[in-house]
Amino acid sequence: MKTAVLRGFARRGLCCAGFAALVEQAGSLVVGQAVVGLMPKERRLFDSVVDDGFSLAQVVARQLDESDMEPMDCSTYVWREEFRDALVEEDWDFERFQEEYLADFVAVCKDAREEHRVERLPDEELKTLALARRRSQTGLDDEGASHWDRD
């Protein structure tokens, strides 16, 4: 990750949501982290946890870690204009996100990662995992006999 600044945008909070929204706003700038070096499969996984209120946009940020603030072409998620009424006037509150929303967001990310992993499994391996899960949840084997009644 690289620290970067993006001019012409502002970061805003959203009502009833913990994540930040990036919106175009002349004269503003946002300092944040640019994630670099993602593989296509990692990018798809990342995209899968992004709210539908965002659209992907191409922007030019500047790296703060570089003495000449080298420009960097990148993609970012911008809050859609049609959902602008969900924005609050205040900047997004990172501490509030950590306290109130981070645990749920981590759970969503774990679920997305597991779904991504399972989608790539061969059918036979997926069937084996599904049967093992059924056994552990019900206490029954494939023939309907209870694991609990065995000596």
RODO-91607 format. One record per residue (C-alpha): residue number from 0; x, y, z. Coordinates in nm, 3 decimals, always signed. Example, Ala and Ser with C-alpha at 12.3 -4.5 7.8 and 13.67 -1.06 7.14 Angstrom:
<nodes>
{node 0,{+1.230,-0.450,+0.780}} {node 1,{+1.367,-0.106,+0.714}} 
</nodes>
This chain:
<nodes>
{node 0,{+0.000,+0.000,+0.000}} {node 1,{+0.108,+0.353,-0.069}} {node 2,{-0.008,+0.675,+0.091}} {node 3,{-0.168,+0.892,-0.175}} {node 4,{-0.367,+1.211,-0.219}} {node 5,{-0.661,+1.249,-0.455}} {node 6,{-0.762,+1.603,-0.555}} {node 7,{-1.115,+1.700,-0.656}} {node 8,{-1.278,+1.448,-0.422}} {node 9,{-1.406,+1.449,-0.064}} {node 10,{-1.461,+1.164,+0.180}} {node 11,{-1.801,+1.169,+0.349}} {node 12,{-1.992,+0.956,+0.593}} {node 13,{-2.316,+0.781,+0.510}} {node 14,{-2.630,+0.768,+0.718}} {node 15,{-2.695,+0.421,+0.859}} {node 16,{-2.368,+0.275,+0.726}} {node 17,{-2.017,+0.243,+0.856}} {node 18,{-1.822,+0.277,+0.535}} {node 19,{-1.685,+0.594,+0.377}} {node 20,{-1.810,+0.744,+0.054}} {node 21,{-1.586,+0.919,-0.196}} {node 22,{-1.759,+1.198,-0.390}} {node 23,{-1.640,+1.447,-0.647}} {node 24,{-1.606,+1.790,-0.493}} {node 25,{-1.405,+2.073,-0.651}} {node 26,{-1.136,+2.221,-0.429}} {node 27,{-1.125,+1.920,-0.195}} {node 28,{-0.872,+1.645,-0.147}} {node 29,{-0.860,+1.307,+0.020}} {node 30,{-0.556,+1.142,+0.173}} {node 31,{-0.572,+0.765,+0.188}} {node 32,{-0.407,+0.436,+0.102}} {node 33,{-0.363,+0.311,-0.252}} {node 34,{-0.366,-0.068,-0.272}} {node 35,{-0.115,-0.178,-0.535}} {node 36,{-0.020,-0.505,-0.696}} {node 37,{-0.351,-0.690,-0.674}} {node 38,{-0.387,-0.996,-0.893}} {node 39,{-0.711,-1.014,-1.100}} {node 40,{-0.860,-1.279,-0.868}} {node 41,{-0.781,-1.060,-0.565}} {node 42,{-0.941,-0.762,-0.735}} {node 43,{-1.259,-0.961,-0.806}} {node 44,{-1.273,-1.068,-0.443}} {node 45,{-1.226,-0.707,-0.333}} {node 46,{-1.501,-0.594,-0.572}} {node 47,{-1.741,-0.851,-0.426}} {node 48,{-1.758,-0.676,-0.087}} {node 49,{-1.811,-0.325,-0.226}} {node 50,{-2.162,-0.183,-0.180}} {node 51,{-2.379,-0.135,-0.492}} {node 52,{-2.392,+0.237,-0.410}} {node 53,{-2.044,+0.272,-0.559}} {node 54,{-1.921,+0.276,-0.915}} {node 55,{-1.566,+0.215,-1.029}} {node 56,{-1.388,+0.525,-1.164}} {node 57,{-1.044,+0.586,-1.310}} {node 58,{-0.855,+0.867,-1.135}} {node 59,{-0.505,+1.008,-1.100}} {node 60,{-0.374,+1.022,-0.745}} {node 61,{-0.035,+1.141,-0.627}} {node 62,{+0.194,+0.933,-0.409}} {node 63,{+0.280,+1.113,-0.086}} {node 64,{+0.567,+0.875,-0.020}} {node 65,{+0.754,+1.011,-0.323}} {node 66,{+0.945,+1.340,-0.296}} {node 67,{+0.811,+1.455,-0.634}} {node 68,{+0.458,+1.325,-0.562}} {node 69,{+0.460,+1.112,-0.873}} {node 70,{+0.113,+1.080,-1.038}} {node 71,{-0.040,+0.735,-1.026}} {node 72,{-0.325,+0.612,-1.248}} {node 73,{-0.562,+0.408,-1.037}} {node 74,{-0.918,+0.287,-0.993}} {node 75,{-1.138,+0.389,-0.703}} {node 76,{-1.494,+0.347,-0.589}} {node 77,{-1.701,+0.666,-0.612}} {node 78,{-2.042,+0.702,-0.447}} {node 79,{-2.314,+0.710,-0.716}} {node 80,{-2.491,+1.038,-0.774}} {node 81,{-2.835,+0.873,-0.757}} {node 82,{-2.765,+0.780,-0.392}} {node 83,{-2.630,+1.120,-0.289}} {node 84,{-2.915,+1.171,-0.040}} {node 85,{-2.754,+0.903,+0.181}} {node 86,{-2.447,+1.125,+0.241}} {node 87,{-2.401,+1.313,+0.565}} {node 88,{-2.224,+1.649,+0.584}} {node 89,{-1.950,+1.523,+0.814}} {node 90,{-1.634,+1.346,+0.713}} {node 91,{-1.631,+0.970,+0.769}} {node 92,{-1.529,+0.876,+1.123}} {node 93,{-1.265,+0.601,+1.120}} {node 94,{-1.277,+0.548,+1.497}} {node 95,{-1.655,+0.502,+1.486}} {node 96,{-1.613,+0.254,+1.201}} {node 97,{-1.366,+0.053,+1.410}} {node 98,{-1.590,+0.052,+1.716}} {node 99,{-1.930,-0.007,+1.554}} {node 100,{-1.882,-0.165,+1.212}} {node 101,{-1.542,-0.330,+1.172}} {node 102,{-1.636,-0.670,+1.317}} {node 103,{-1.936,-0.701,+1.082}} {node 104,{-1.728,-0.589,+0.784}} {node 105,{-1.460,-0.846,+0.865}} {node 106,{-1.731,-1.115,+0.878}} {node 107,{-1.861,-1.006,+0.534}} {node 108,{-1.508,-1.023,+0.395}} {node 109,{-1.452,-1.372,+0.541}} {node 110,{-1.781,-1.492,+0.392}} {node 111,{-1.687,-1.349,+0.051}} {node 112,{-1.345,-1.517,+0.065}} {node 113,{-1.502,-1.853,+0.154}} {node 114,{-1.762,-1.818,-0.123}} {node 115,{-1.484,-1.738,-0.368}} {node 116,{-1.286,-2.045,-0.254}} {node 117,{-1.588,-2.278,-0.276}} {node 118,{-1.683,-2.156,-0.626}} {node 119,{-1.351,-2.291,-0.756}} {node 120,{-1.389,-2.639,-0.605}} {node 121,{-1.454,-2.942,-0.825}} {node 122,{-1.808,-3.082,-0.787}} {node 123,{-1.696,-3.398,-0.607}} {node 124,{-1.499,-3.203,-0.345}} {node 125,{-1.791,-2.963,-0.298}} {node 126,{-2.025,-3.258,-0.244}} {node 127,{-1.789,-3.406,+0.016}} {node 128,{-1.774,-3.075,+0.205}} {node 129,{-2.153,-3.036,+0.194}} {node 130,{-2.203,-3.387,+0.334}} {node 131,{-1.948,-3.327,+0.609}} {node 132,{-2.124,-3.004,+0.704}} {node 133,{-2.461,-3.181,+0.710}} {node 134,{-2.320,-3.453,+0.933}} {node 135,{-2.173,-3.205,+1.178}} {node 136,{-2.495,-3.000,+1.194}} {node 137,{-2.743,-3.288,+1.223}} {node 138,{-2.541,-3.561,+1.392}} {node 139,{-2.656,-3.802,+1.116}} {node 140,{-2.446,-4.001,+0.873}} {node 141,{-2.533,-4.053,+0.503}} {node 142,{-2.783,-4.332,+0.585}} {node 143,{-2.963,-4.129,+0.851}} {node 144,{-2.812,-4.311,+1.149}} {node 145,{-2.720,-4.093,+1.445}} {node 146,{-2.356,-4.051,+1.539}} {node 147,{-2.466,-4.009,+1.899}} {node 148,{-2.620,-4.359,+1.927}} {node 149,{-2.303,-4.550,+1.841}} {node 150,{-2.106,-4.740,+2.106}} 
</nodes>
